[in-house]
Amino acid sequence: MNNEELRKVFEIKSVEELNKIKDLIDEEIEKIETLSFEKAYPNLKDHNVKSNLNEFYIDDVLIDDSIFQEEKHEYQLVDREDQIDHLHMWITEAIQSRNTQVQLMKDDLEYLQSINDIDIFSSISTNNYVAKSDDKKQFCEICEEILALNEELKVQIKEEK
């Protein structure tokens, strides 16, 4: 059903009204997915990530940058759009140098363009990406591992003082 058909069926007077209804439906779907996740994985917390320039947060906890800079974890938090930009550049360079990895990079680019997450995890040793929208369980497990590393670093810093 297209927007015009929906407007007629539900007597919606404007596109703005339709967008509000869509947003409400999206919110309800998110609530259902969260409840389903919590029921399926009762011991796994649903985490949220965000980045701000060179600062990374998991559930509003600032993550020590050394975890990513010193590669203390297999995954680093990256901005999906920045990663897409990097892949465009790398693909261009790979084509010019006749690199055999071009198809893998194109596959990565296609995957990253298919998701809407702002921040994702990128493996430091493979071309694997983990997006919350795609694999919430693995995403949250990575968050918990990084939060644990972050706590260990805080303890180490306190002990050194």
Sequence and secondary structure as in RCSB ss.txt:
>XXXX:A:sequence
MNNEELRKVFEIKSVEELNKIKDLIDEEIEKIETLSFEKAYPNLKDHNVKSNLNEFYIDDVLIDDSIFQEEKHEY
QLVDREDQIDHLHMWITEAIQSRNTQVQLMKDDLEYLQSINDIDIFSSISTNNYVAKSDDKKQFCEICEEILALN
EELKVQIKEEK
>XXXX:A:secstr
  HHHHHHHTT   HHHHHHHHHHHHHHHHHHHHHHHHHH TTS    EEEETTEEEETTEEE THHHHTT SSE
EEEEHHHHHHHHHHHHHHHHHTT TTHHHHHHHHHHHHH   SEEEEESSSS EE TTT HHHHHHHHHHHHHHH
HHHHHHHHHH 
